[in-house]
Every structure is written in C-alpha cells, then in structure tokens.
Amino acid sequence: MTFIKSYKTKKKIGTTLLYILVVIMLIFYIFPFYYAITSSITPNSELFSKTIKLFPKHPTFKNYILVFTERPFYKNIINSIIVAGTTTILSLIFGSFAGYAVARLKMPGKVAIMSLILAVSMFPQVSILGALFQILRNMRLINTYPGLIIPYIALNLPLTTWILHNFFKDIPISIEESAAIDGCSKFMTLWRIIIPLSAPGLVTTGLLTFIAAWNEFLFALTFMQLPEKYTVPVAIAMFSGKTFYELPWGQLMAAAVIVTLPLVILVLIFQKKIVAGLTAGAVKG
Amino acid sequence: MLAIFITAFFPLIKTFWDSFFSFGLRPGIPKRFIGFDNYIRLFHDTRFMTSLWNTLIFTLISVTLEFILGLATALILNAKFALRGVVRAAILIPWAVPTSVSSQMWKWMYNDQYGIVAQILYKLGWLAPGTPILSEKWSSMVAIIAVDVWKTAPFMALLLLAGLQTIPSELYEAARIDGASGWKQFTKITLPILSPTIAVALIFRTLDALRVFDIFYIMNKSVETMAVYNRHILMDRAFTGAWFGYGSAISVVIFLIISIFAIIYMRSLNLKFE
C-alpha cells in the first residue's frame, strides 16, 4: 500500500513539475510578442518612462493609425504579398514538375542532381549577392518585382522540389499505371492524378515557401532600394523617426504586430502540416 | 531544372571570375586583372579576420545553446499534458516571424533607457544603470546570441520531437521494469536512437548560423559577421572605389568556408540518396 501511495504522490509531483516547465517554456517563447503588443498600444508618455511596464494605463490605437498614415507601410505590405505570392505559385508549378521527374523517371545521375539540390539549399546567399546584383542591374531589374521574384524562385526551388519529391514518391505507382492504360499521357497523369492526390503536400510546401519569401531580408534589402519598393522585413528594419536620435518605438511595435499576426494565424491553423513539411524537408534528407 | 542551376550557379561562377579583378561599380573605374592579389590582401585585412572570428564564436555558442534548449523543449513537448497541440503551435511562432521583426522587438526590449530587459538587468544589479547593451562588443554579442537562440530553438525542438516520437514506448517500459533510472533511460535509449536526427538538426543550424546576416545587420553596428562585412564592401564601398573585385574575393572565401563545413558534415553523416 505504501508503495502505491508513494508512487502516486511521486506521479503527482511529476505532473505539477511538468506543468510548471510548460508554463516557463511558454513565457520564454511568447513574452517578446506580449511585450510588443502592449508596447504598441501604450501612449508615448507612458512608453518612455523608466519603469517596468507590463500593461498600459491608458491603451491607445494611435500607433496603428500612424503606421499607415505617416509612412508607405501599406505599399510595403502589398509589395510583400505580390513578391511572396508570385514566388510561391511559380515555385509550386516548377517544383511539381521537377519533383515528379526526380521521383518517377529513371534518370542517369539522379544522386548527383539531388546532391546539387541539397548543395543549393546550403549555399551562403551573400556569395552570389554581388554577381546577382550586377546581372539584375544590367537587365534593369533593380527596384522591380521580377528582380526579387526570380532570385527567390531560384533559392526556394531546391527545397520545393525536395519536399514535393518526398510526397510524390509515396503515391503508389499502380495508380499511374492504370491511368496510362486508360490512355492518360504523362502530363495528364501529373495534372489529373498526382497533383490532386498530393494536395496536402502542395499546401505544406506552399506555406513554407511563402514564409521563406515573406521573411527574406538580404536580397530584398539589396535589390529594392526605394522606400516604397521595400518589402515588409526591410521596411521594419529601416524604420526611422523624423530625427536621427528618436525612434518611434510604439509605431515600430505596431508594425511588428501587424505583420506578425497573419503569420501567427497561419502557423496556428496549419501547425501540423508545417511540422510535417519541416521534418520531411530536413530529417528525411 | 536547368533554370535552377543557371540562376544559382552562374552568379557563383561570375563571382569567382570577378574576384581576380580590380574594379568598382561606378562607371569610369577600369577593370584590370590582378590575379590572386585580392586574396592575399584578404588575409591582412584585420576587419575581415575579426568578422570571421565573430561568426565562428556566434555559431559555436548559439548552436550549442539552441541544441540544449531545443532538446529540453522537445522532451517537455513529448510528455503528455493538456493542450499540448496548442503549446506546440505556440512555440512555432518565434520561428515563423521575420528575423527583422524579431530583431526590432528585442532591440526595443534591450533599449538602454526604456527597454524591459535592460530595466530588469539594472534592477538586479547585473548591469550598471544606463549601460547601452547593444553598443558594447561583448554584451551585444551575448544579446544577439540570446535572440538567435530564442528564434531558432523551436525549429530545433520540432525536429528533435519528430525523432523522439519514432522511439517505441516499449523500450522505456522494458527499461523501467529493469529498474533503470530516468537519466539512464535518457542516456542509454533516447540519445543513441536520436543521434541521426541530432546530427541533421545540427548541420542545418550550423550552416545557417555561419551565414547569419539579418540579426547582426539590424541589431547593432559594433559587431560584424562575415556576411555583414561582405555586403558592406560589395554594396557600400564598390560604388565609391575599386572594391567590387575584393568583395567578390570575400564572397568566394565565405563560400569555401561554408562548403568545408558542409562537406565535413555530409561525410560524417554518410548521407545516402534513395
């Protein structure tokens, strides 16, 4: 009896400890967002005081209005939507073809191709920055959407191909064979059968590509040099006040919250798929 | 398929070619061949050498801390508790947010006058009141590593969690019957089975950390990484003088350093392709 009792109390202590750990972990990962949100609704008079403030006494949404009226922030959001959206759609289209080819066709040098694909994803981007800048400048693509979309597709395509290839591989080949018997061409098989069957894979890959393109900084900073052409990450990094010494932190935090919320919602909705995609892209590699 | 290789590899070859010349991006500066001069100059460039060390120190410390924290997070998430799915989604948030946004969020928390982290550190007496965390070399390195660890430990945790979930629970039951302690179970069962996942996670993070740019560029100007220095030469100096060839040489060296790490890793992992 005493043995069972001590086992039970031990278990109870263990559960309590676990919950304490979970709470500590959550505070650690979530606190910066909480602080950004409260800062964004704190009036400047309270924000710039030397006390620790966890919640504003007089919350205000002024900062949210100022972000859109004082700077071209809505243009930055539109730029990001266009660039990341186009990159995602085109990467998915090209990636489907490439992934299907690698998964199904018997090609010589498949190992070499896959190694190269992996190599591109490990590539230091700064190493091609200068050459890419020259090329884009000669083509007059600096400060244009294609000037950012083309490099993004090149950067993302390896991973797209890789993950989609993993999804395609798992589709039984017998389905395709019966399609072929029914008179389906290779292209028709891909379009009519493989794509619909791998829709969850496409959603996952699309999300990962979208997040990557939305968040990219180095190329966006270098190839988009006009403030109204900035993408969201660059606009946020370049945030400045009217004078050199004063940075409008309240506005900056409002901007941070605006661009973070959609991502947070996407992550919360698709978390299972994102986790599956991340692990398919990395662990299985 | 060909298109990927053209867009990715052609610029690399061009960079390599450019690194043997002396020229700038402003018209009127003649391009002339100087062989390996750019590379020789590089080894005498203390600013580059410092940036190289900064990058290596940053990579070593942040990947180590991230691994420890990621593993701890993964172990917690692997236990059963209420709302586990929600918690797992919540820790993904730092990973999903653009680095530039999280850098600015933390920059505000570190603000030497009004930032919450700075205030707490002053109150605890760990820092003299008013000390600017981000403008001194070592404190800013520590601060930046903290941000990076916070941002990427969730990614590490998810990879490790995926590995943890493949371990059959019978193994632990058997060990418990044999009277193995929790720590013994961890070192004798969990770690060995998890090691391939750990290796892959470490590779991804190391290669990522070596090319770090955003956090350093946004958070402060007193510590530079290779990528930040490289961009400075390529984009700021190349328009005022004959620096572009030199910048290209730096690009090539960075590429080689990262390739060496990648090759060592691939070899030690013995990656096989199906």
Interface residues (C-beta under 8 A of the other chain):
Chain A: T15 L18 Y19 L21 V22 M25 L26 F28 Y29 I30 P32 F33 Y35 A36 S39 L47 F48 S49 K50 T51 I52 K53 F94 A98 A101 K110 V111 I113 M114 S115 L116 I117 L118 A119 V120 M122 F123 P124 Q125 V126 S127 I128 L129 G130 A131 L132 F133 Q134 I135 I150 P151 I153 A154 L155 L157 P158 T161 K169 I211 W214 N215 F217 L218 L221 T222 V232 P233 V234 I236 A237 F239 W249 L252 M253 A256 V259 T260 L263 V264 L266 V267 L268 Q271 I274 V275 L278 T279 A282 V283 G285
Chain B: M1 A3 I4 F5 T7 A8 F10 P11 L12 K14 T15 D18 L25 T73 I76 A79 F81 G85 V87 R88 A89 A90 I91 L92 I93 P94 A96 V97 P98 T99 S100 V101 S102 S103 Q104 M105 W106 W108 M109 N111 Q113 Y114 I116 Q119 I120 K123 W150 P154 F155 L158 L159 A162 G163 T197 V200 A201 F204 L207 L210 R211 F213 D214 Y217 I218 M226 A227 N230 R231 L234 M235 A238 F244 G247 S248 S251 V252 I254 F255 I258 A262 L271 F273 E274
